[in-house]
Amino acid sequence: MIRVQTEAFDPHAETAAFAKGRGEAGALASFIGTVRDSAHAGEGMGGAVSALELEGYPGFTEKQIAKIDADARARFDVLDTLVIHRYGRMAPGEAIVLVVALSKHRREALQAVDYLMDRLKTEAPFWKKEVRAEGSEWIEPRADDREAHARWTAEQAIADTKTKE
C-alpha cells in the first residue's frame, strides 16, 4: 500500500493496523523517518531547523513510489509492504516517512525496508527545504545516500551475471 499525504500520521498505529491479522508473517521490519531539529549534517547554513518543507506532485509521486515498491516486492520475498510519505510543511519530531515490510523471515523484511528507503531517498520525486531562523535552503540527497542506492545496483548486476553463467 502506498500513501502520499500532507496529513500527520501516527507511525506506530499505522504499523499495528497494517500488521493486524497477518498471522502468516514471521517478521515485520519498519523504518520511521522524522524531521530533525538540526540542519542537514555537515552542509548548508547550519542552525536549528524550525520546519521541513517537502514538495511533490500528487499522482506522479505516488506512481514513482509504486514503481520502487514493485521493484522491492519482485526482489525480496515479502508478503506485503506499506509506504506512507508526507509532503508539505512539517515540524521537528514529526514523522515524514514510514516503510514497513512483512515477510515469513526477518532477512527479507529487513532488506526490503533498507532497499525501499535507499531508493526513496534518491529517487522519489520530492524536493526538500529546511527552514531556519537564518533563512531556508534546498537540500539535495547526500553522497552516502547515493552510495547506499548504488550498492543495490551493483548487487543486481552481480546477480544478473551469475544467472547468465
Phi and psi in degrees as a GROMACS rama.xvg file:
@    title "Ramachandran Plot"
@    xaxis  label "Phi"
@    yaxis  label "Psi"
@TYPE xy
-119.93  130.97  ILE-2
-135.082  130.221  ARG-3
-121.66  123.52  VAL-4
-152.01  161.673  GLN-5
-92.1601  -22.3747  THR-6
-73.3394  143.042  GLU-7
-64.6044  154.553  ALA-8
-143.06  158.468  PHE-9
-97.8163  105.508  ASP-10
-61.5311  -32.2866  PRO-11
-70.2508  -43.3153  HIS-12
-65.8951  -40.1141  ALA-13
-63.4261  -42.125  GLU-14
-64.6714  -45.0403  THR-15
-61.9868  -44.1225  ALA-16
-64.7889  -39.595  ALA-17
-64.8687  -39.3772  PHE-18
-85.2296  -15.5311  ALA-19
-57.7984  130.146  LYS-20
76.003  10.761  GLY-21
-99.1696  63.1405  ARG-22
-63.4028  -21.216  GLY-23
-72.3071  -16.1321  GLU-24
-82.8397  126.715  ALA-25
-98.6839  -7.94057  GLY-26
-146.183  142.528  ALA-27
-133.148  123.532  LEU-28
-120.368  145.044  ALA-29
-146.867  160.42  SER-30
-138.052  134.365  PHE-31
-120.003  120.281  ILE-32
-99.8091  131.768  GLY-33
-123.432  161.014  THR-34
-75.4235  123.394  VAL-35
-88.2938  161.645  ARG-36
-96.9284  6.64407  ASP-37
-122.322  155.788  SER-38
-62.7408  158.092  ALA-39
-45.8791  119.429  HIS-40
-49.2128  120.311  ALA-41
74.609  7.28692  GLY-42
-132.597  160.076  GLU-43
71.0351  -153.637  GLY-44
-73.9154  -28.5945  MET-45
79.1451  -175.679  GLY-46
94.7736  168.67  GLY-47
-71.3098  136.723  ALA-48
-89.1995  126.237  VAL-49
-95.917  -22.4253  SER-50
-163.252  159.11  ALA-51
-121.719  130.98  LEU-52
-114.732  123.744  GLU-53
-112.77  128.922  LEU-54
-110.358  142.622  GLU-55
-153.914  172.61  GLY-56
-112.092  104.575  TYR-57
-51.8566  141.69  PRO-58
93.7623  -64.5253  GLY-59
-64.8445  -45.0318  PHE-60
-59.9835  -45.3251  THR-61
-61.222  -40.6279  GLU-62
-62.8014  -42.2292  LYS-63
-66.7566  -42.0502  GLN-64
-66.0652  -37.5954  ILE-65
-62.467  -36.5681  ALA-66
-65.0735  -43.6117  LYS-67
-62.3191  -43.794  ILE-68
-62.7699  -43.2223  ASP-69
-61.7253  -39.3877  ALA-70
-61.8347  -42.6119  ASP-71
-63.8343  -42.6409  ALA-72
-64.9789  -35.1067  ARG-73
-73.0467  -31.8873  ALA-74
-83.3944  -34.4561  ARG-75
-119.631  148.782  PHE-76
-84.4273  75.4603  ASP-77
-107.661  152.221  VAL-78
-83.3853  -35.912  LEU-79
-166.379  158.334  ASP-80
-136.446  155.863  THR-81
-135.554  129.144  LEU-82
-129.718  119.563  VAL-83
-119.251  125.747  ILE-84
-133.187  129.768  HIS-85
-90.9107  159.396  ARG-86
-141.283  168.627  TYR-87
103.197  -158.757  GLY-88
-96.5942  131.012  ARG-89
-133.4  146.612  MET-90
-94.2005  158.252  ALA-91
-52.5849  138.988  PRO-92
92.3884  -18.6662  GLY-93
-76.7565  147.141  GLU-94
-71.4018  134.792  ALA-95
-99.8614  -46.8454  ILE-96
-140.892  145.182  VAL-97
-131.022  127.598  LEU-98
-125.414  127.056  VAL-99
-131.289  138.629  VAL-100
-129.737  135.13  ALA-101
-110.169  135.817  LEU-102
-151.179  173.629  SER-103
-74.4358  -29.4291  LYS-104
-132.509  152.501  HIS-105
-61.4435  -43.8162  ARG-106
-57.7545  -44.7613  ARG-107
-63.2863  -41.6814  GLU-108
-64.9224  -45.6393  ALA-109
-63.3034  -44.5492  LEU-110
-66.3749  -38.9214  GLN-111
-62.7186  -42.9223  ALA-112
-65.0327  -43.9764  VAL-113
-60.0509  -47.3377  ASP-114
-60.1821  -49.6946  TYR-115
-58.1907  -45.4321  LEU-116
-66.3141  -41.4107  MET-117
-60.6187  -39.9552  ASP-118
-74.3225  -40.5867  ARG-119
-60.9645  -42.1875  LEU-120
-60.9918  -30.0318  LYS-121
-110.839  -20.4267  THR-122
-117.023  -25.0503  GLU-123
-64.5422  132.656  ALA-124
-77.8335  75.1224  PRO-125
-123.894  147.121  PHE-126
-118.01  126.924  TRP-127
-111.752  132.002  LYS-128
-129.705  127.992  LYS-129
-90.909  134.638  GLU-130
-110.668  127.078  VAL-131
-134.11  169.151  ARG-132
-59.2093  -32.9815  ALA-133
-77.9642  -11.3495  GLU-134
139.525  -165.458  GLY-135
-129.375  161.028  SER-136
-148.93  133.858  GLU-137
-74.2158  138.715  TRP-138
-114.298  131.088  ILE-139
-96.634  159.183  GLU-140
-57.6996  143.287  PRO-141
-79.8416  162.247  ARG-142
-58.7006  -40.0976  ALA-143
-69.6889  -25.888  ASP-144
-66.465  -42.8909  ASP-145
-66.0376  -39.2169  ARG-146
-64.5458  -41.1895  GLU-147
-62.387  -41.1814  ALA-148
-64.9088  -41.3717  HIS-149
-63.4523  -30.659  ALA-150
-64.3838  -32.0106  ARG-151
-69.5189  -37.4823  TRP-152
-65.0487  -43.2929  THR-153
-63.838  -43.473  ALA-154
-62.1792  -39.3608  GLU-155
-67.0784  -39.909  GLN-156
-62.5517  -40.5244  ALA-157
-64.7542  -45.0796  ILE-158
-62.0666  -41.0642  ALA-159
-63.4748  -40.1903  ASP-160
-64.0974  -43.6549  THR-161
-64.8345  -35.2097  LYS-162
-65.5923  -36.7075  THR-163
-75.1402  -20.3972  LYS-164
